[in-house]
Amino acid sequence: MLKIFICEDDKIEKERLEKIIKNILIIENYDMDIELSTNDPFKIIDYLKSISVSGLYFLDVNLHSKINGIQLAEKIREFDPRGFIVFITTHAEMSYLTFLYKVEAMDYIIKDNYNNVAQRIRDCIINSNSRYTCKSPTIQEVFSIRVNDKIINVDFNDIIFFETSSTIHKITLHSTSRLIEFYGKMKEVENMLSDNFCRCHNSFIINKNKIKEIDKKNRIVYMINDEECLISTRGIKKLLSK
């Protein structure tokens, strides 16, 4: 999931921005959420230090803090080099700093009128979602699932394993942050994945990078979240050969 971050020191402007973004996400039906909205740039830095994410960042330039929004963007680039950064500010004269700090901003939006700001934010959300879900090798691959009328995108690196659900014709995706149940066939899922995944059992497809331990005697794979996946005799040979 592409996570959205807001850093705006004016409470009214921050709430206004949150409302605009939430309305756009509802209208476009994107699998995106506002992960953190704050007036403190260091809260975003601390968050990024603790967990790896792909983010869309809406930053005010003048934050009345020890660092401004453009300096914050420079720090964001250290932890999320492929993130999408958008500046929303009254300070048009400071746009040159985005080039000085080489933060590669997606947009620099001036708070001139409500309708223009809302449209520009919508364009940024649509553009970032499109680029995030792109299968280009320069962008992290994602697994796309249709659940009801929503498209959900999960980074390959966040997927721990897939298993057949107790509900007929359904599959459960186990990721580092959530469970997602969807209609599908294991063979079709297998064909959509990279070489980091292995069909170790008729009912399980595992991410090899998320394996904690393999018990060959009892034919069980323990994953990093301590969940257990069954592994067939053929699956053991297949997994070890990879």
N, C-alpha and C positions, 0 to 999 in steps of 0.2 A: 504494500500500500504506500502511495505517495503521501507523506505527512506534511501538514501545513503549519508553519510557525509565523507568529506575528510579534513584532517588537515595536511598540508605539508608546511614548511616554505620556501622551494626553489621553486621559480616561475616556472622554466622550468620543474622540477620534478612534480609539481602540475598539470601543463597543460598536461604533458605526461600521468599522472595517469588518469586524466579526459577523455582523448582520448581513453585509453585502456578500461575503464569502459563503456563509451558510445558505443563503437564498440561491446562489449560483449552483452550489453542490446539489441542492434539492431539485432544481430545475433540470440540470444536466444529468442527474442521477449517477454521479461519479462515486466510486468507492474511495473517497478521500475524507479525511477528518482534520479539524484543527487540533493538533497535538499539544501545542503550547502557545498561549497568548499572554504576553507579559510586557511590563515597562522596563524591565531589567535585562540588558543585553547579556549579562554574565549568567543568567539562568539558562539561556539558550546554549551558551558555550558549555556550561556544566552538563546539560542534557546530552549534547553531542559527544562529550568526552565519555559518557557512560554507556552509550548504545550507538550502534551503526545504523544510520537511516538514510533514506533518499527523501529529500525535503524540497518544499516550495516555500520560500521565505519572503514575507512582506515586511520590509524594514523602513522605519522612519529614519531620516538622516540625522536630525538634531535630537538626541535622546537625553540630553541633560545628565549625562553620565561621564565616567572616566574615559569612555570610548564613544565615538559616534557610530552611526549606522553603517558607514562605509568601512570603518575599521572592524566592526562586528562581522561584516561580510567577508573581510579578509581572513578572520579567524574561522568562519564557517567553511571556507574553502579548504582549510587544513583537514577538516573532519569529513566534509561532504563535497569532494571536488566536482561531482557531477550534479550537484543540487541546482535549483533554479532560484535566482535571487531577483527580487523586484523592490525597487525603492519607491516609497510614496511620501512626498514631502512638499513643503512650501518653498524649499530652497532650490530654485532652478539653477542658481549660480554655482552650486556645488557639484553639478553633474560631472564636471571635468575630473573630479576626484576618483570616479569609478574607473577611469583610464589610468590614473596615477597609481592606484592600488591594484589594478589588473584583476578585478573581481568578476568580470564578464557578466554584467547584469542583463537580465532578460528585458527589463523595461525600467524607465525612470519616469514615474507618474507624478505630475504636479497637481496638487489639491486645488484646482481652479473651480470646478463645479461638480456636483454630485453625480450627474448622469455620465459625464465623461470618465470620472474615476471608476464608476461601477462597470462601464463597458470595457475599459482597459484591463481591469482586474479579471473580468470574465474571459477576455482574450488570452491573458496570461495563464489562467487555469486550464483552458482548453488546449493551449499550445503545450504546456508542460505535461499534461496528461497524455497527449498524443506522442510526445517525444519519449516519455517514460515507458510507454507500452511498446515502443518500437523494438524490433528484434535485431537492430543493428549490433554488431559485435562490440561497438564502442560504448554501448549502453547496457547496463545490467539486464539480463534476460528475466522475463516474468512469465508466470503461468496464468493464463486468463481463464476465468470460469464464469459461466452465466448462471446466476442464482435468481430465480424468478425473473424480474425485469431489470436486474442490475448486473453489470459486468464487474467482477472482482479480480484484481491483479495482485499476485503474490510473487515476490522475488524468489527465484530459484534457490538462492542462498538461505532463505528463511524457511524453506520447506524441509521438514524432518522425514516424514514418510506419508504414503497413501495406504489406505486399507479399505477393503470392501465393507460397506455398512451393513448393519442388521436389517436395514430397510432395503427391499429388493430394488435392484438397478441403481443403487446409490453408492457413492464413494465418499469416504471421509478424508480430507486433507488435514494433516497435523503440521502446523507451523510453529515457529518459535513464540508466536503471540496469540494464536487462536485456532479453533477448529472450524472447518467449513465443510458442510455436506452438500453434495451436488449430484445430479444425475449424470451417469457416464459409464463407460466400459474401461476396464483396466488396460486392455490392449491399446485403446485409443489414447489413454493418458500416457502410457509407456512411449508411444511414438512421438509425443509432444515434448519429451524431456531430453536433457543433455546426457552426455556419457557419465556424468556424476551420479546418475540414478541407476539402480539395479532392481529388476523384478526377481526377488529372491524367493518368492512363494506365489502361488496363485492369488492369494489374498493381500499381498504386500508388495509395494514398491518403495525402496528406501533410498535416502540420500547418503551416499558413501561417506561424505564429509561430516555427517552427523552421527556416525557410529561411535559408541563408547566401548563396546566389548562384544565379541562373538563367542558364544558357547557352542562349539561344534558337537559336543556330545549330546546335549539336549536340543540342539537345532533351534537356538534362540539368539536373536540379535538385540542387544541392549543399546538404545539410542541415548543421545546426550540429555534428553529430558527424563531419562529412566523408564521410559515406556518400552515394552517388549514387542518385538516383531518375530513371527514365525519364519523359519527358513527351511526349505526342502533340501534333500540330499543334493539334488542337481543345483539348487540355489547356492549352496555352500561352495561348490566347485566353480560356479559362475562368478560368485562374488570374489573369491580368493584369486581367481585368474585375472580379475580386473585390478 
